[in-house]
């Protein structure tokens, strides 16, 4: 069995008791964090300088940043509104700077509000998407960054990419080694567990996130999540797995219990 590195998203705790939580992660041999900047900082203003200070704290506690996520949180951009394109590109450049500071090569793009095509015809939306990310891939390649695009279930108000086969088609058309899939098990809470669909697309999958329904704590793991995690045991390419929990209030007892439950599955 191949041991995996386990990461957790700071979408659970934000700034609350941050140092104490980091120490706990160290004690439990958690490798690090999927980092959502605006779950820690108040705004995108001065984020470069603030991130440099935070990075020193992470360094002091040997915390690795697996990815930058939540990248369009509090940004009112719609990807399909052409007049936003320059602002969107500039924001991607800012996120790439954060990657350099935190020494990660991965960006996660979910953001269902950001990619809502609204009344745009699907063919045109697809063309916009493919052409823009072909353009962006040059910037990603130059900076050695992977952009991992996420499939989000319709149940979470996603209007565009809610099926992995659909996403793989778009990424095939983009045809860039710097753009792949962020595979979040949230899709299994609304459709059947289909291991062949995962395995058939695994070359495009660049990041794995485990989440329970509504991104709840991992205190009672779903059968589908357990089956999926066991499936990962034999997959050599996936040596990093993230637990995604979203809770602005942060329940420390449930958080700690979630970490212990995930580790019980015995692939970490």
PyMOL commands that set and color helices and strands:
alter all, ss='L'
color gray80, all
select helices_A, chain A and resi 18-27+37-39+47-60+82-102+122-142+154-156+164-174+185-189+195-200+202-204+213-215+223-232+252-264
alter helices_A, ss='H'
color red, helices_A
select strands_A, chain A and resi 5-9+32-36+64-69+106-109+146-150+179-184+205-210+240-243
alter strands_A, ss='S'
color yellow, strands_A
deselect
rebuild
show_as cartoon
